[in-house]
Amino acid sequence: DPDFVYGLFVRAHAESCLRQFDDLRNSVTELEKAGLVLPGLYFRAALAIARNDAAGAQRAFDELRSRTEAGRGSAYMTASIAAELGRHQEAAAWLERAYRERDPAFVHHYQRLLPEDWPDDAAIRAALDKPELRALYDIRRRNLASRRGSSDG
């Protein structure tokens, strides 16, 4: 359905996972045209990182960070891109902010479901080591294990 704008996000996410970067570039443009600026920036940064475009990744990250600092972005998504850029201390600080603000991306983010999905960094591990998050991660682990078990039979 071309009127279902959330479908643009889902498509961009699939293209990112499948490394279909030409298609992802087109989806980013469509996301931004539809007014979904934050996901557009996130995928723009991810695309630049995947293509080793340091300048493009920096531009997208700077804009993402600026929007988040102004309260119009996701601290969790900003942390995710900071981690991809190797800025682990900055990622940890954004994770702490995301936790304080109860950023919904903790619950719905697709690419970093578990602490193991983040870089192995002490500051990031500490930022993710919260009782509520441990409970969330335990639920996710059980769900993932049950999915694996059900696909075996």
C-alpha positions as CSV (number, residue, x, y, z in Angstrom):
1,D,0.0,0.0,0.0
2,P,1.8,3.2,-1.1
3,D,-0.1,5.2,1.5
4,F,1.2,3.1,4.4
5,V,4.3,5.2,5.2
6,Y,5.5,2.8,7.9
7,G,5.9,0.3,5.1
8,L,8.8,2.6,3.9
9,F,10.6,2.0,7.1
10,V,10.1,-1.7,7.0
11,R,11.3,-1.9,3.4
12,A,14.4,0.3,4.2
13,H,15.2,-2.0,7.2
14,A,14.9,-5.1,5.0
15,E,17.1,-3.5,2.3
16,S,19.6,-2.6,5.0
17,C,19.7,-6.2,6.3
18,L,19.9,-7.6,2.8
19,R,22.7,-5.1,1.9
20,Q,20.6,-3.9,-1.0
21,F,22.3,-0.5,-0.9
22,D,21.0,1.0,-4.2
23,D,17.4,0.2,-3.2
24,L,18.1,1.5,0.3
25,R,19.3,4.8,-1.1
26,N,16.0,5.1,-2.9
27,S,14.0,4.2,0.2
28,V,15.9,6.8,2.3
29,T,14.8,9.4,-0.3
30,E,11.2,8.2,0.0
31,L,11.3,8.2,3.8
32,E,12.5,11.8,3.8
33,K,10.0,12.9,1.2
34,A,7.2,11.3,3.4
35,G,8.4,13.4,6.3
36,L,10.1,10.5,8.2
37,V,13.2,12.4,8.7
38,L,14.6,10.5,11.7
39,P,14.5,7.0,10.1
40,G,15.8,8.6,6.9
41,L,18.8,10.0,8.8
42,Y,19.4,6.7,10.6
43,F,19.4,4.7,7.3
44,R,21.4,7.4,5.6
45,A,24.1,7.1,8.2
46,A,23.9,3.3,8.1
47,L,24.2,3.4,4.3
48,A,27.2,5.7,4.4
49,I,28.9,3.5,7.0
50,A,28.3,0.4,4.9
51,R,29.8,2.1,1.8
52,N,32.8,3.4,3.8
53,D,31.7,7.0,3.2
54,A,33.2,8.6,6.3
55,A,32.1,12.1,5.3
56,G,28.5,11.1,4.5
57,A,28.3,9.1,7.8
58,Q,29.6,12.0,9.7
59,R,27.1,14.4,8.1
60,A,24.2,12.1,8.8
61,F,25.3,11.4,12.3
62,D,25.8,15.1,13.0
63,E,22.3,15.9,11.9
64,L,20.9,12.9,13.8
65,R,22.8,14.0,17.0
66,S,21.6,17.6,16.6
67,R,18.0,16.5,16.2
68,T,18.3,14.3,19.3
69,E,19.9,17.0,21.4
70,A,17.0,19.2,20.5
71,G,14.5,16.6,21.6
72,R,13.4,15.6,18.1
73,G,15.2,12.3,17.7
74,S,16.0,9.0,19.4
75,A,18.9,8.8,21.8
76,Y,18.9,5.0,21.3
77,M,19.2,5.3,17.5
78,T,21.9,8.0,18.0
79,A,23.7,5.6,20.3
80,S,23.5,2.8,17.6
81,I,25.1,5.0,14.9
82,A,27.7,6.3,17.4
83,A,28.6,2.6,18.1
84,E,28.9,1.9,14.4
85,L,31.3,4.8,14.0
86,G,33.4,3.3,16.8
87,R,32.5,6.1,19.3
88,H,31.8,3.7,22.2
89,Q,32.0,6.3,25.0
90,E,29.6,8.5,23.1
91,A,27.3,5.6,22.4
92,A,27.3,4.7,26.1
93,A,26.3,8.3,27.0
94,W,23.4,8.2,24.5
95,L,22.3,4.8,25.8
96,E,22.2,6.3,29.3
97,R,20.1,9.2,28.0
98,A,17.8,6.8,26.1
99,Y,17.3,4.8,29.3
100,R,16.5,8.0,31.4
101,E,14.1,9.2,28.7
102,R,12.5,5.7,28.3
103,D,13.2,5.8,24.6
104,P,10.8,3.4,22.9
105,A,13.5,2.2,20.5
106,F,14.8,0.0,23.4
107,V,11.7,-2.0,22.8
108,H,11.2,-1.9,19.0
109,H,14.7,-1.5,17.6
110,Y,15.3,-4.4,15.2
111,Q,19.1,-4.6,14.9
112,R,20.2,-4.5,18.5
113,L,17.9,-6.8,20.4
114,L,20.4,-8.0,23.0
115,P,23.5,-6.5,24.7
116,E,25.6,-8.9,22.7
117,D,24.5,-7.0,19.6
118,W,26.4,-3.9,20.8
119,P,30.2,-3.6,20.6
120,D,32.0,-5.3,23.5
121,D,32.8,-2.1,25.4
122,A,32.7,-1.7,29.2
123,A,30.9,1.7,29.0
124,I,28.3,0.3,26.7
125,R,27.8,-2.8,28.8
126,A,27.4,-0.6,31.9
127,A,24.8,1.5,30.2
128,L,22.8,-1.6,29.3
129,D,23.1,-3.2,32.7
130,K,19.8,-2.0,34.2
131,P,17.3,-4.2,36.0
132,E,14.5,-3.4,33.6
133,L,16.7,-3.9,30.6
134,R,18.0,-7.2,32.0
135,A,14.4,-8.4,32.3
136,L,13.7,-7.3,28.7
137,Y,16.7,-9.1,27.4
138,D,15.8,-12.3,29.3
139,I,12.3,-12.2,27.7
140,R,14.0,-11.7,24.3
141,R,16.4,-14.6,24.8
142,R,13.5,-16.9,25.8
143,N,11.5,-15.8,22.8
144,L,14.4,-16.3,20.5
145,A,15.1,-19.7,22.0
146,S,11.5,-20.8,21.6
147,R,11.5,-19.6,18.0
148,R,14.6,-21.7,17.3
149,G,13.0,-24.7,19.0
150,S,9.8,-24.4,17.0
151,S,11.6,-24.2,13.7
152,D,13.3,-27.5,14.4
153,G,10.1,-29.5,14.5
